[in-house]
Amino acid sequence: MKRILSLLLVLVLVGCLSVTAFAAPVDEATIDFDRTGNIDLWKYDLTNAEKDGVWSSSYVSTGVRDENGVESVLGDPQRISPLNEHGNAYGYALAGVEFTYLRIGELRTYTETEDGVEHIELLYGIPNNAQNTAMLTAIGVSTSDRYTNADKEDGSVYYYRSDVLIDGLEAALEENSTTVKDVLENYVAANGGTKMPETDAYGHSSAKDLPLGLYLFVESKVPEMVTDTTAPFLVSVPMTAVNGNNASDGGERWLYDIALYPKNITGIPTLEKTLRESWNDTGKHDGDDITDGYAHTGTASDGDVIQYQIISSLPSITSAASYLTDYSFTDSLSAGLAYNKNDVKIEFFRGPDCKDKIATWTEADNKFTVSYSSGDAGESVMSIGMTEQGLSEINTSDAVYTGVDAVNSGYSNCTLRITYAATMHSDKSVVYGDKGNPNDVVLTWKRTNSSYYDTLIDDAHVYTYGINLLKKFNDGKGDLEKVEFILRNDTDAYFVTAKLAEDEGVYYVTGHVSEEKEATHFIPNKDGKILIRGLEDDEYTLTEVKTDNAYSLLKNSIKVKISTAEDETPCSIYEGDVLGLLQNDERYANVDPGRFPNMPQVHLEHKTLTASSTINGKDVSMAEDGDSDNAFSPMTVINTRGFNLPQTGGYGNWAFPVIGISGFALAMLGIYVLLRKKKTV
């Protein structure tokens, strides 16, 4: 029976070989060990290609080049990925990606006799050393999983079946892809891996004349938009063809020229800058909540402290190849504001609401640096850059992702918040009116391919206004220097203080006080003008507390209201940056949550402000200030002469005192005479 069974098995094996020979020529069905292999690789932005509906993830790679499929569709210059709109690649191609490969094993056709039957199969021999053992352990393969019968007698090479290696790597990546990626990337680098040229504008790179064997490929360097590096993969050179979209001879021949189309997931961080007045100036917005009074636009008085926040959702970090090497902010304030300095704080949170805090950094922690400079237009510039220590924490901290949850690493996909304060000047450097004082921030980030970087931009605007009062006397004769007004902010219940720039004849608001006696008294200049610069959009009471002698004070105080509303035109800041436009693209706002990193994108759009005013409840047309509309609430105040009282001592009355005095003198004289006569008698 054994002999009969053996004979049957041999016949089956011969039959199989006959079918194979019939399906393909012998020179294609067997490995030619005198040949070498070639790898051609193309990288595309499949994330955006799928979102744009031009590609499907169901595509099956076959190892055969697909010029009329993958390359013609995803490399079509007429179809531009939003991430490539800055012109460094064609279609959805990704330039700047680097792969490193290492030959980790040899091919061996192993034959053995088992129960009288010849057993023949292809195995992969991996040298037995500590580095390879660590590598195999990382992918869940132990030395006990090897095909021991094929081991070399000296134990220098262990042999494995392909399915053991494939299944082990697949399971390990599914369990903890970040750890496995890091181990394998380090392993390839430490053991003399060969770097492929960076992918070009077509997303293409290649490796030529490779000795036959088993190769491990890792993505070792990526440009800034790649959020999830390609998982490490094994390639047998040569490999057996696979049936798929562009091949139908799978399993029939060996391929020595292999085409690969590994995918990347791409995405970008987010950036938003907002502001609010400090609690000391308003008596409100004292909380640390990111929604407590913060907005893209706000108003303030000269001398006020403005609090700023910059919020950015960090991109995905999935392995050492996707580590951030630069994550820096260049912030600028218009000439009318100045940084308070030494108050910059960076916080990290698990969610976009900034409630679940992970860490807080200050300058003293040496995890970021802050420097200050001035721009050509007089603006103040603050540069915030992460140090090596700070980047290391962002890339590798285990505070967020640990154990089986470590799909990402560091602060991947967490929210970064920067806070600082600035003070409004009390001088002509401030812009008054609808033009506003814009305050920009630019985020620059790089990954391991530091030749590639990108930016996001956002801004916030702070507005301030004023009062333009013309003082007159109805007869044109009054003394303007004897007129005084005080100004009270009714909304926030304080009296306004200001300083007079005598060379300009302008009052600049400096602050506020609670006591009327400490309030500034505004006096008209020689032309009768009182120009007050630096008032926020509130309700005010302007009271004339002194005027020239013989002229009447105003009967009532003047009620001034300055209001703001959104202009119809959105701020154009996002037009200055390609990726800023991406954040407002509907395709990226309507993505299913969780499908892609940082998606759906937050739609960023804000409108500037325009001002209006009323005087005693009546609308007035606000005056411009240079090229800035609606800057000042104008008014004219006229004092009239008071009514004359009856004046004692006028003409015709002089006789009365004379007569009185004369009468008194005569009476005294009469008394004297009578007394004298009485004495004589």
JOTA-V359091 format. One record per backbone hydrogen bond with DSSP energy under -0.5 kcal/mol. NH is the residue of the N-H (numbers start at 1). CO is the residue of the C=O. E is the energy in kcal/mol with one decimal. If there is no record, write none. Layout:
NH&CO&E + NH&CO&E
This chain:
5&1&-2.8 + 6&2&-2.8 + 7&3&-2.3 + 8&4&-2.4 + 9&5&-2.3 + 10&6&-2.4 + 11&7&-2.3 + 12&8&-2.3 + 13&9&-2.7 + 14&10&-2.8 + 15&11&-2.4 + 16&12&-2.5 + 17&13&-2.6 + 18&14&-2.3 + 19&15&-2.4 + 20&16&-2.5 + 21&17&-2.7 + 22&18&-2.2 + 23&19&-2.2 + 24&20&-2.2 + 28&25&-1.2 + 29&25&-1.8 + 30&26&-1.4 + 33&31&-0.9 + 35&32&-1.8 + 37&210&-2.7 + 38&256&-3.0 + 39&207&-3.0 + 40&258&-2.9 + 41&205&-3.2 + 42&260&-2.3 + 43&203&-2.7 + 44&262&-0.6 + 45&92&-3.6 + 46&44&-1.8 + 46&264&-0.5 + 47&264&-0.7 + 49&45&-1.9 + 50&46&-2.5 + 51&47&-2.0 + 52&48&-2.4 + 53&50&-1.0 + 54&49&-2.3 + 55&49&-0.9 + 59&56&-1.3 + 61&59&-0.5 + 69&66&-0.5 + 71&66&-1.9 + 72&67&-0.8 + 73&69&-2.1 + 74&70&-2.7 + 75&71&-1.3 + 76&73&-0.8 + 79&76&-2.0 + 80&78&-0.7 + 81&79&-0.6 + 81&91&-1.8 + 84&81&-2.2 + 85&82&-1.0 + 87&84&-2.1 + 90&201&-2.9 + 92&74&-3.6 + 93&90&-2.6 + 94&43&-2.2 + 95&93&-0.6 + 96&199&-2.4 + 98&221&-3.1 + 100&218&-2.7 + 101&194&-2.5 + 102&216&-1.7 + 104&102&-0.8 + 104&214&-2.3 + 105&214&-1.5 + 106&125&-2.2 + 108&123&-2.1 + 110&108&-0.9 + 110&121&-3.1 + 112&119&-2.4 + 114&112&-0.6 + 114&117&-3.6 + 117&114&-1.8 + 119&112&-5.2 + 120&118&-0.6 + 121&110&-2.2 + 123&108&-2.9 + 124&160&-2.4 + 125&106&-2.3 + 125&123&-0.5 + 126&124&-0.6 + 126&158&-3.5 + 128&156&-3.1 + 129&127&-1.0 + 133&129&-2.3 + 134&130&-2.2 + 135&131&-2.1 + 136&132&-2.9 + 137&133&-2.4 + 138&134&-2.0 + 139&135&-1.1 + 140&137&-1.7 + 141&136&-3.2 + 145&142&-1.9 + 146&143&-1.3 + 147&159&-3.6 + 148&146&-1.3 + 150&147&-1.9 + 151&148&-1.2 + 152&157&-1.3 + 155&152&-1.9 + 158&126&-2.7 + 160&124&-2.2 + 165&161&-1.4 + 166&162&-2.9 + 167&163&-2.6 + 168&164&-1.9 + 169&165&-2.3 + 170&166&-2.3 + 171&167&-2.5 + 172&168&-2.3 + 173&169&-2.3 + 174&170&-1.7 + 175&171&-1.8 + 176&172&-2.5 + 177&173&-0.6 + 178&406&-1.0 + 180&176&-1.9 + 181&177&-2.8 + 182&178&-2.5 + 183&179&-2.4 + 184&180&-2.6 + 185&181&-2.9 + 186&182&-2.3 + 187&183&-2.4 + 188&184&-2.5 + 189&185&-1.9 + 190&186&-2.7 + 191&187&-1.3 + 192&189&-1.0 + 193&188&-2.3 + 194&101&-3.0 + 195&193&-0.5 + 196&99&-3.5 + 197&206&-0.6 + 199&97&-2.4 + 200&204&-1.7 + 203&200&-2.4 + 205&41&-2.3 + 207&39&-2.6 + 210&37&-3.4 + 213&237&-2.2 + 214&105&-2.6 + 215&235&-2.8 + 216&102&-2.6 + 217&215&-0.5 + 217&233&-2.9 + 218&100&-2.4 + 219&230&-0.6 + 220&98&-2.2 + 220&218&-0.7 + 221&98&-1.6 + 222&321&-0.6 + 226&223&-1.2 + 227&225&-0.6 + 227&265&-2.2 + 228&265&-1.9 + 233&217&-2.0 + 235&215&-2.5 + 237&213&-2.8 + 237&235&-0.6 + 238&236&-0.6 + 238&255&-0.6 + 239&255&-1.8 + 241&253&-2.3 + 242&62&-1.3 + 244&247&-2.7 + 245&60&-1.0 + 247&244&-0.7 + 251&241&-2.5 + 252&249&-1.8 + 254&28&-2.1 + 255&239&-4.0 + 256&254&-0.5 + 258&38&-3.0 + 258&256&-0.7 + 259&63&-2.4 + 260&40&-2.9 + 264&44&-0.8 + 265&228&-1.4 + 266&264&-0.5 + 267&225&-2.6 + 270&313&-1.1 + 272&311&-1.7 + 274&309&-2.3 + 275&295&-2.8 + 276&307&-1.9 + 278&305&-2.3 + 281&278&-1.1 + 282&278&-1.1 + 283&279&-3.4 + 292&289&-1.7 + 293&291&-1.9 + 295&275&-1.9 + 298&461&-1.7 + 300&463&-2.3 + 302&534&-1.2 + 303&424&-0.9 + 304&301&-2.2 + 306&422&-3.7 + 307&276&-3.3 + 308&420&-2.9 + 309&274&-2.3 + 310&418&-2.7 + 311&272&-2.9 + 312&416&-2.7 + 314&312&-0.7 + 314&414&-2.9 + 322&319&-1.4 + 323&320&-1.3 + 325&446&-1.8 + 326&446&-1.2 + 328&444&-2.4 + 329&384&-2.7 + 330&442&-2.4 + 331&329&-0.6 + 331&382&-3.3 + 332&440&-2.9 + 333&380&-2.9 + 337&334&-2.2 + 338&423&-1.7 + 340&421&-2.4 + 345&419&-2.0 + 346&361&-2.3 + 347&417&-2.7 + 348&359&-2.5 + 349&415&-2.6 + 350&356&-2.5 + 354&351&-1.5 + 357&355&-1.1 + 358&348&-3.7 + 359&348&-1.1 + 361&346&-3.7 + 363&344&-0.6 + 365&362&-1.9 + 366&363&-1.7 + 367&362&-0.6 + 369&385&-2.8 + 371&383&-1.9 + 373&381&-2.3 + 375&379&-2.9 + 378&375&-1.6 + 380&333&-1.7 + 381&373&-2.9 + 382&331&-3.3 + 383&371&-2.7 + 384&329&-3.1 + 384&382&-0.5 + 385&369&-1.9 + 385&383&-0.5 + 387&367&-1.6 + 391&387&-2.9 + 392&388&-2.3 + 393&389&-1.7 + 394&390&-2.3 + 395&391&-2.6 + 396&392&-2.5 + 397&393&-1.9 + 402&400&-0.6 + 405&402&-1.9 + 406&403&-1.8 + 407&405&-2.8 + 408&405&-0.6 + 409&317&-2.4 + 410&397&-1.0 + 411&394&-3.0 + 412&409&-1.7 + 413&315&-1.2 + 414&411&-2.5 + 415&349&-2.7 + 416&312&-3.5 + 417&347&-2.8 + 418&310&-2.8 + 419&345&-2.2 + 420&308&-1.6 + 422&306&-2.4 + 423&338&-2.6 + 424&304&-2.6 + 425&336&-3.3 + 430&427&-1.5 + 432&430&-0.5 + 433&464&-2.5 + 434&629&-3.4 + 436&433&-1.3 + 437&462&-1.9 + 438&436&-0.6 + 439&460&-2.9 + 441&458&-2.3 + 442&330&-1.9 + 443&456&-2.6 + 444&328&-2.6 + 445&454&-1.9 + 446&326&-2.0 + 447&452&-0.5 + 448&321&-0.7 + 449&222&-2.1 + 450&448&-1.4 + 452&449&-1.9 + 454&445&-1.5 + 456&443&-1.8 + 458&441&-2.1 + 460&439&-1.9 + 461&296&-2.9 + 462&437&-1.6 + 463&298&-2.5 + 465&535&-2.9 + 466&631&-1.4 + 467&532&-1.9 + 468&633&-2.1 + 469&467&-0.6 + 469&530&-2.8 + 470&635&-2.4 + 471&469&-0.5 + 471&528&-4.0 + 472&637&-3.0 + 474&639&-2.8 + 476&473&-1.2 + 480&478&-0.8 + 482&479&-1.6 + 483&480&-1.7 + 484&546&-2.4 + 485&522&-1.7 + 486&543&-2.1 + 488&541&-2.5 + 489&494&-3.5 + 490&488&-0.9 + 490&539&-2.0 + 491&539&-1.3 + 493&489&-0.8 + 494&489&-1.7 + 495&513&-3.6 + 496&487&-2.7 + 497&511&-2.2 + 499&508&-2.5 + 501&499&-0.6 + 501&506&-3.3 + 502&500&-1.2 + 504&501&-1.4 + 505&501&-2.4 + 506&501&-1.3 + 507&531&-3.1 + 508&499&-2.9 + 508&506&-0.5 + 509&507&-0.5 + 509&533&-2.6 + 510&497&-2.7 + 511&497&-1.5 + 513&495&-2.6 + 518&515&-1.3 + 519&516&-1.7 + 520&496&-1.7 + 522&485&-3.0 + 522&520&-0.6 + 525&529&-2.1 + 528&525&-2.4 + 530&469&-2.8 + 531&505&-0.5 + 532&467&-2.9 + 532&530&-0.6 + 533&507&-3.1 + 533&531&-0.6 + 534&465&-2.2 + 535&465&-3.0 + 538&536&-1.6 + 540&560&-3.6 + 541&488&-2.5 + 542&558&-3.0 + 543&486&-2.5 + 543&541&-0.6 + 545&484&-1.9 + 545&543&-0.8 + 546&484&-1.5 + 551&548&-1.6 + 552&640&-3.2 + 558&542&-3.2 + 559&557&-0.5 + 560&540&-2.4 + 560&558&-0.6 + 561&614&-2.4 + 562&538&-2.2 + 563&561&-0.5 + 563&612&-2.9 + 565&610&-2.2 + 567&608&-3.5 + 570&568&-0.5 + 571&606&-3.2 + 575&572&-1.6 + 576&573&-1.6 + 577&574&-1.3 + 581&577&-1.7 + 582&578&-1.5 + 583&579&-1.5 + 584&580&-0.6 + 584&581&-1.2 + 585&582&-1.8 + 588&585&-1.8 + 589&585&-0.5 + 589&586&-0.9 + 590&586&-1.2 + 594&599&-1.1 + 595&592&-1.9 + 599&596&-1.5 + 600&588&-0.6 + 601&588&-3.6 + 604&602&-0.7 + 605&603&-0.6 + 608&569&-1.0 + 610&565&-2.7 + 612&563&-2.4 + 613&620&-0.7 + 614&561&-2.1 + 615&618&-2.8 + 616&559&-3.6 + 618&615&-1.9 + 620&613&-2.2 + 622&620&-0.6 + 623&632&-2.5 + 625&628&-2.9 + 628&625&-1.6 + 629&627&-0.6 + 631&623&-2.8 + 632&623&-2.0 + 633&466&-2.5 + 634&632&-0.7 + 635&468&-1.9 + 637&470&-2.8 + 639&472&-2.4 + 642&550&-3.1 + 648&646&-0.7 + 650&647&-0.5 + 653&650&-1.3 + 656&653&-0.7 + 657&653&-0.7 + 658&654&-1.1 + 659&655&-3.2 + 660&656&-2.2 + 661&657&-2.6 + 662&658&-2.5 + 663&659&-2.7 + 664&660&-2.3 + 665&661&-2.1 + 666&662&-2.4 + 667&663&-2.3 + 668&664&-2.1 + 669&665&-2.1 + 670&666&-2.5 + 671&667&-2.2 + 672&668&-1.9 + 673&669&-2.1 + 674&670&-2.2 + 675&671&-2.2 + 676&672&-1.9 + 677&673&-2.3 + 678&674&-2.1 + 679&675&-1.6 + 680&676&-1.8 + 681&677&-2.2
